[in-house]
Amino acid sequence: MGRQTPMAPGPQRAGTERDIQFGVLGPLQVNVGSAPIQVGTPKQRAVLAMLVANANRAVSAADLITAIWDGEPPAAARISVSAYVSNLRRLITEAGVDAHAVVATAPNGYRLEITTEQSDLARFATEQQAGINAVAAGRFEAASTHLTTALAQWRGPVLDDLRDFAFTDVLRNELAEDKVLAQTARAHAEIACGRAHTIVRELESLVGEHPYREPLWAQLMTAYYLTDRQSDALDTYHRLKTTLSDDLGIDPAPALRTLYEQILRQEPLDVQRNAQAAAQTVIAFEPGVTTLISPVTAALRDVHDHLHRLRGSATRIGRSPDNDLVLADDKVSRHHAVINNADTTHIITDLGSANGVHVNGERIRATAELHDGDTLRIGSQVFVFQTSLPTTSRDGGRV
């Protein structure tokens, strides 16, 4: 069980110099004042990480067992979990904090009771939400401040010291997506404030890390153009076009082509309106709340009712284990297809597979736009494409 929704509001206690602080945006970290607490063994740290990731929500002993032993618990697993919690409480008490007020007993499990200020994860979520809301409202200086504060919470990869536990992979991937969302929003704010030069290097790095995220490429093109680097802006479009064509067999979205033509004609860009529109689109996915993780807007449901959520800008599908969705089916090619999230739509591309991709019973020629309720056949595997998703589901990564 990983963190699936923003941290619930915590009790509003007065802060003191002895307040305990928890960090998961990097290796697991616990401090009281300026003094670190050594949390103990990897499994004990994993228990605490689960509680921090689900702060102010009850985490059942069964969920802790699943997280720690990944489906193969020993007979005494429940006793071990209880012992880990007792040890954590002892360490917190020795640091001068009321441990039972922080690590509370809940029905069938435990709950970490902390304020937003006591968790780097919660601080990041709060500042990210405020920043994106500020961009949408056209308050770009405030947005820059909020988003810079949000990104300052990061010390490294999420729970980098607990990579042996599968639940941290889910959390790490989800929050990495959300970090990019914050970086994208901050780039919008900086460009809107007339400071495009401050984010060029970061955008150059981001498009290298996320080569299929067209909004990042658009921001880099814009930043180059606004810093008198028209040639670099145009070259950036051609690099994107080559990348998408070679890897996915598709062209850049029409919005990128329009931006390219504007830059080619040396037209002025309405960067503030563009920034507001982008932020409003993010908020529209979850009215009133910017989710702590990037919104998952689509998924494939298989015949066993497993939901395979499409995360990020591209989901590769095939028999090879390096795909995002691995299908153990002899009729599926090693690299069979890719579903590209083009912001306002999803496009599936056949990567030259032997048996093709069928949408609603018809084999696609190269690409096809997907709509809610479409039936897909990939090899002998059948899925229904969904954009109206439940809040909870049985997720899968292999069929």
C-alpha positions as CSV (number, residue, x, y, z in Angstrom):
1,M,0.0,0.0,0.0
2,G,1.5,3.3,-1.0
3,R,0.4,6.9,-0.5
4,Q,-2.5,7.4,-2.9
5,T,-4.0,10.8,-1.8
6,P,-2.8,14.0,-0.1
7,M,-2.1,13.8,3.5
8,A,-5.1,14.3,5.7
9,P,-5.2,17.4,7.9
10,G,-3.3,16.8,11.1
11,P,-4.0,18.0,14.6
12,Q,-3.0,21.7,15.1
13,R,-0.4,21.5,17.9
14,A,1.8,24.4,18.9
15,G,5.3,24.0,17.5
16,T,8.3,23.8,19.8
17,E,12.0,23.4,19.3
18,R,11.5,19.7,20.2
19,D,9.0,19.1,17.4
20,I,9.7,15.9,15.5
21,Q,10.2,16.2,11.8
22,F,9.8,13.4,9.2
23,G,11.3,13.2,5.7
24,V,10.7,10.8,2.8
25,L,11.8,13.1,-0.1
26,G,15.2,11.5,0.0
27,P,16.5,8.8,2.4
28,L,14.1,8.3,5.4
29,Q,14.9,11.1,7.9
30,V,13.6,11.8,11.4
31,N,14.8,14.7,13.5
32,V,13.9,16.2,16.8
33,G,15.1,19.8,16.8
34,S,18.4,19.5,15.1
35,A,19.2,16.0,16.4
36,P,18.6,13.0,14.1
37,I,17.0,9.9,15.3
38,Q,18.5,6.6,14.2
39,V,15.4,4.6,13.3
40,G,16.9,1.2,13.2
41,T,16.7,-1.8,10.9
42,P,15.5,-1.6,7.3
43,K,12.2,-3.3,8.1
44,Q,11.6,-1.0,11.1
45,R,12.4,2.0,8.8
46,A,10.0,0.7,6.2
47,V,7.2,0.6,8.8
48,L,7.8,4.2,9.7
49,A,8.0,5.1,6.0
50,M,4.6,3.6,5.4
51,L,3.2,5.6,8.3
52,V,4.8,8.9,7.1
53,A,3.5,8.3,3.5
54,N,0.0,7.8,4.9
55,A,0.2,10.4,7.7
56,N,-3.0,11.0,9.7
57,R,-4.6,7.9,8.2
58,A,-4.8,4.5,9.8
59,V,-2.5,1.9,8.3
60,S,-3.6,-1.6,9.1
61,A,-1.2,-4.2,10.3
62,A,-2.1,-6.3,7.2
63,D,-1.0,-3.4,4.9
64,L,2.3,-3.0,6.9
65,I,2.9,-6.8,6.5
66,T,2.3,-6.6,2.8
67,A,4.6,-3.7,2.4
68,I,7.5,-5.2,4.4
69,W,7.4,-8.8,3.2
70,D,5.7,-8.3,-0.2
71,G,3.3,-11.2,-0.1
72,E,5.6,-13.7,1.7
73,P,5.3,-12.9,5.4
74,P,6.7,-15.2,8.1
75,A,4.3,-16.8,10.6
76,A,5.2,-14.2,13.2
77,A,4.8,-11.2,10.9
78,R,2.1,-9.5,13.0
79,I,4.2,-9.9,16.2
80,S,7.2,-8.4,14.4
81,V,5.2,-5.4,13.2
82,S,4.1,-4.8,16.8
83,A,7.7,-5.0,17.9
84,Y,8.9,-2.5,15.3
85,V,6.2,0.0,16.3
86,S,7.2,-0.5,20.0
87,N,10.8,0.2,19.1
88,L,9.9,3.3,17.1
89,R,7.9,4.6,20.1
90,R,10.8,4.0,22.4
91,L,13.2,5.9,20.2
92,I,10.8,8.8,19.9
93,T,10.3,8.9,23.6
94,E,14.0,8.8,24.3
95,A,14.3,11.9,22.0
96,G,11.9,13.8,24.3
97,V,8.6,13.5,22.4
98,D,5.3,11.9,23.5
99,A,5.6,8.9,21.2
100,H,2.0,7.7,21.7
101,A,0.7,11.1,20.7
102,V,2.7,10.8,17.4
103,V,2.4,7.0,16.7
104,A,-1.1,6.4,17.7
105,T,-2.9,3.1,17.9
106,A,-5.8,2.8,15.4
107,P,-8.3,0.1,14.7
108,N,-6.4,-2.9,13.3
109,G,-3.2,-0.8,13.0
110,Y,-1.5,2.5,13.6
111,R,-1.6,6.1,12.6
112,L,1.1,8.8,12.5
113,E,-0.4,12.0,13.8
114,I,1.5,15.1,12.6
115,T,0.9,18.5,11.2
116,T,1.7,19.6,7.7
117,E,4.8,21.4,8.9
118,Q,6.3,18.2,10.3
119,S,6.5,16.3,7.0
120,D,8.5,17.2,3.9
121,L,6.0,15.3,1.8
122,A,3.1,17.4,3.2
123,R,5.0,20.6,2.9
124,F,5.8,19.8,-0.8
125,A,2.1,19.0,-1.5
126,T,0.8,22.2,0.2
127,E,3.3,24.5,-1.5
128,Q,2.8,22.7,-4.9
129,Q,-0.9,23.2,-4.7
130,A,-0.6,26.8,-3.7
131,G,1.9,27.4,-6.5
132,I,-0.2,25.8,-9.2
133,N,-3.3,27.7,-8.0
134,A,-1.3,30.9,-8.1
135,V,-0.2,30.3,-11.7
136,A,-3.8,29.7,-12.7
137,A,-4.8,33.0,-11.1
138,G,-2.0,34.9,-12.8
139,R,-0.1,35.6,-9.5
140,F,3.2,34.5,-11.0
141,E,5.6,35.9,-8.4
142,A,3.7,34.2,-5.6
143,A,3.6,31.0,-7.7
144,S,7.4,31.1,-8.1
145,T,7.9,31.5,-4.4
146,H,5.5,28.6,-3.5
147,L,6.9,26.2,-6.2
148,T,10.5,27.0,-5.3
149,T,9.7,26.2,-1.7
150,A,8.0,23.0,-2.7
151,L,11.0,21.8,-4.7
152,A,13.4,22.7,-1.9
153,Q,11.8,19.9,0.2
154,W,13.6,17.4,-2.0
155,R,16.9,15.9,-0.8
156,G,17.1,13.1,-3.4
157,P,15.1,10.1,-4.8
158,V,12.2,9.2,-2.5
159,L,13.2,6.7,0.2
160,D,16.4,6.0,-1.5
161,D,17.6,3.9,1.4
162,L,14.6,1.5,1.2
163,R,14.8,0.4,-2.5
164,D,14.5,-3.2,-1.4
165,F,10.8,-2.7,-0.5
166,A,8.5,-2.7,-3.5
167,F,6.0,-0.2,-2.1
168,T,8.7,2.5,-2.2
169,D,9.0,2.0,-6.0
170,V,5.4,3.0,-6.4
171,L,5.8,6.0,-4.1
172,R,9.0,7.0,-5.8
173,N,7.5,6.9,-9.3
174,E,4.4,8.7,-8.3
175,L,6.2,11.5,-6.6
176,A,8.8,11.8,-9.3
177,E,5.9,12.5,-11.6
178,D,4.6,15.1,-9.2
179,K,8.0,16.7,-8.9
180,V,8.0,17.2,-12.7
181,L,4.6,18.8,-12.4
182,A,6.0,21.3,-9.9
183,Q,9.1,22.0,-12.1
184,T,6.9,22.6,-15.1
185,A,4.6,25.0,-13.2
186,R,7.6,26.9,-11.8
187,A,9.0,27.2,-15.3
188,H,5.7,28.7,-16.4
189,A,5.9,31.2,-13.5
190,E,9.5,32.2,-14.2
191,I,8.8,32.7,-17.9
192,A,5.7,34.7,-17.1
193,C,7.8,36.9,-14.7
194,G,10.2,37.7,-17.5
195,R,13.0,35.4,-16.1
196,A,13.2,32.8,-18.8
197,H,17.0,32.8,-18.6
198,T,16.8,31.4,-15.0
199,I,15.2,28.1,-16.1
200,V,16.9,27.3,-19.4
201,R,19.4,24.8,-17.9
202,E,16.8,23.1,-15.8
203,L,14.6,22.7,-18.9
204,E,17.5,21.3,-20.9
205,S,18.0,18.7,-18.3
206,L,14.3,17.9,-18.0
207,V,13.7,17.2,-21.7
208,G,16.7,14.9,-21.5
209,E,15.1,13.0,-18.6
210,H,11.6,13.0,-20.1
211,P,12.0,13.1,-23.9
212,Y,8.3,12.5,-24.6
213,R,6.8,15.3,-22.5
214,E,5.9,17.8,-25.1
215,P,5.0,20.6,-22.7
216,L,8.6,20.6,-21.4
217,W,9.9,20.9,-25.0
218,A,7.4,23.8,-25.6
219,Q,8.8,25.5,-22.5
220,L,12.4,25.1,-23.6
221,M,11.5,26.4,-27.1
222,T,9.8,29.4,-25.4
223,A,12.7,30.0,-23.0
224,Y,15.3,30.0,-25.8
225,Y,13.1,32.3,-27.9
226,L,12.7,34.8,-25.1
227,T,16.4,34.9,-24.4
228,D,17.3,35.8,-28.0
229,R,18.1,32.2,-29.1
230,Q,15.7,31.8,-31.9
231,S,17.9,29.3,-33.7
232,D,18.1,27.0,-30.6
233,A,14.4,27.2,-30.2
234,L,13.8,26.1,-33.8
235,D,16.4,23.3,-33.5
236,T,14.7,22.1,-30.3
237,Y,11.5,21.5,-32.2
238,H,13.3,19.5,-34.9
239,R,15.0,17.4,-32.1
240,L,11.6,16.7,-30.6
241,K,10.1,15.8,-34.0
242,T,13.0,13.4,-34.6
243,T,12.6,11.8,-31.2
244,L,8.9,11.3,-31.4
245,S,9.1,10.0,-35.0
246,D,12.0,7.5,-34.3
247,D,10.7,6.3,-30.9
248,L,7.0,6.5,-31.1
249,G,6.2,6.9,-34.8
250,I,4.2,10.1,-34.2
251,D,4.5,13.8,-34.8
252,P,4.5,16.6,-32.2
253,A,1.1,17.9,-31.2
254,P,-0.4,20.7,-33.2
255,A,0.3,23.2,-30.4
256,L,4.0,22.5,-30.8
257,R,3.8,23.1,-34.5
258,T,2.0,26.3,-33.9
259,L,4.6,27.5,-31.4
260,Y,7.3,26.6,-33.9
261,E,5.7,28.7,-36.6
262,Q,5.2,31.6,-34.2
263,I,8.9,31.5,-33.4
264,L,9.9,31.1,-37.0
265,R,7.9,34.3,-37.9
266,Q,9.3,36.0,-34.8
267,E,5.8,36.7,-33.4
268,P,5.2,37.8,-29.8
269,L,4.2,35.0,-27.4
270,D,1.4,35.4,-24.8
271,V,3.4,33.5,-22.1
272,Q,1.2,34.6,-19.2
273,R,-2.0,33.4,-20.9
274,N,-0.3,30.1,-21.8
275,A,0.9,29.6,-18.2
276,Q,-2.6,30.2,-16.7
277,A,-4.2,27.8,-19.2
278,A,-1.7,25.1,-18.4
279,A,-2.3,25.4,-14.7
280,Q,-6.1,25.5,-15.1
281,T,-5.9,22.3,-17.0
282,V,-4.0,20.6,-14.1
283,I,-6.5,21.8,-11.6
284,A,-9.4,20.7,-13.8
285,F,-8.4,17.1,-13.3
286,E,-9.2,17.3,-9.6
287,P,-11.5,20.3,-8.9
288,G,-10.5,22.2,-5.7
289,V,-7.5,20.0,-5.0
290,T,-4.2,19.5,-6.8
291,T,-3.4,15.9,-6.1
292,L,-0.2,15.0,-4.4
293,I,0.6,12.7,-7.3
294,S,0.2,13.6,-11.0
295,P,-3.4,12.8,-11.9
296,V,-3.8,9.4,-13.6
297,T,-6.3,10.2,-16.4
298,A,-6.6,6.8,-18.2
299,A,-6.1,3.1,-17.7
300,L,-6.5,-0.2,-19.4
301,R,-8.9,-2.7,-17.8
302,D,-8.2,-6.4,-18.6
303,V,-10.6,-9.3,-18.7
304,H,-9.7,-10.2,-15.1
305,D,-10.9,-6.7,-14.0
306,H,-7.3,-5.6,-13.2
307,L,-6.8,-1.9,-13.9
308,H,-3.4,-0.9,-15.5
309,R,-3.1,2.8,-15.0
310,L,-1.3,4.8,-17.7
311,R,1.2,7.0,-15.9
312,G,3.5,9.6,-17.4
313,S,3.7,10.7,-21.0
314,A,4.2,7.3,-22.6
315,T,3.3,3.7,-21.7
316,R,5.2,1.0,-23.6
317,I,3.5,-2.3,-24.0
318,G,5.1,-5.6,-25.0
319,R,6.5,-9.0,-24.0
320,S,10.0,-7.7,-23.1
321,P,10.5,-6.9,-19.4
322,D,11.7,-3.4,-20.1
323,N,8.1,-2.3,-21.0
324,D,5.8,-0.5,-18.7
325,L,3.0,-3.0,-19.2
326,V,4.5,-6.5,-19.7
327,L,2.3,-9.1,-21.4
328,A,3.3,-12.7,-21.1
329,D,1.8,-13.7,-24.4
330,D,3.5,-15.4,-27.4
331,K,1.3,-13.3,-29.8
332,V,2.6,-10.1,-28.3
333,S,5.8,-8.7,-29.8
334,R,8.7,-7.8,-27.6
335,H,8.0,-4.1,-28.1
336,H,4.4,-4.1,-29.4
337,A,2.8,-0.7,-28.9
338,V,3.0,2.6,-27.0
339,I,0.2,4.7,-25.7
340,N,1.2,8.4,-25.7
341,N,-0.5,10.9,-23.4
342,A,-0.8,14.0,-25.6
343,D,-2.2,16.1,-22.8
344,T,-5.8,16.3,-24.2
345,T,-6.0,12.8,-25.7
346,H,-4.3,9.4,-25.8
347,I,-2.8,7.9,-28.9
348,I,-1.9,4.3,-29.4
349,T,0.9,3.5,-31.9
350,D,1.7,0.1,-33.3
351,L,5.5,-0.3,-33.1
352,G,5.7,-2.6,-36.1
353,S,4.3,-5.6,-34.2
354,A,3.8,-9.0,-35.9
355,N,0.1,-9.3,-35.0
356,G,-0.9,-5.7,-34.8
357,V,-3.1,-3.6,-32.6
358,H,-6.9,-3.8,-32.9
359,V,-9.2,-1.0,-31.7
360,N,-12.9,-1.9,-31.6
361,G,-12.2,-4.9,-33.8
362,E,-10.2,-3.2,-36.5
363,R,-6.5,-3.3,-36.9
364,I,-5.0,0.1,-36.9
365,R,-2.7,1.2,-39.7
366,A,-0.1,3.0,-37.5
367,T,-1.8,5.1,-34.8
368,A,-5.3,5.7,-33.4
369,E,-6.8,8.1,-31.0
370,L,-8.4,6.3,-28.0
371,H,-11.7,7.2,-26.5
372,D,-13.3,6.1,-23.2
373,G,-14.8,2.6,-23.6
374,D,-12.7,1.6,-26.7
375,T,-11.8,-2.1,-26.8
376,L,-8.2,-2.9,-27.5
377,R,-6.7,-6.3,-28.6
378,I,-2.9,-6.6,-28.3
379,G,-1.9,-10.2,-29.2
380,S,-4.5,-12.3,-27.5
381,Q,-4.9,-9.9,-24.6
382,V,-8.1,-7.7,-24.5
383,F,-8.5,-4.5,-22.7
384,V,-11.0,-1.7,-22.3
385,F,-9.6,1.8,-22.4
386,Q,-11.0,4.0,-19.6
387,T,-10.8,7.6,-18.7
388,S,-13.4,7.6,-16.0
389,L,-11.4,5.9,-13.2
390,P,-12.5,4.7,-9.7
391,T,-10.7,6.1,-6.7
392,T,-9.4,2.6,-5.8
393,S,-8.7,-0.4,-8.0
394,R,-6.7,-3.6,-8.3
395,D,-3.7,-2.3,-10.1
396,G,-1.5,-4.6,-12.1
397,G,1.7,-4.3,-14.1
398,R,1.9,-7.9,-15.6
399,V,-0.8,-10.1,-17.1
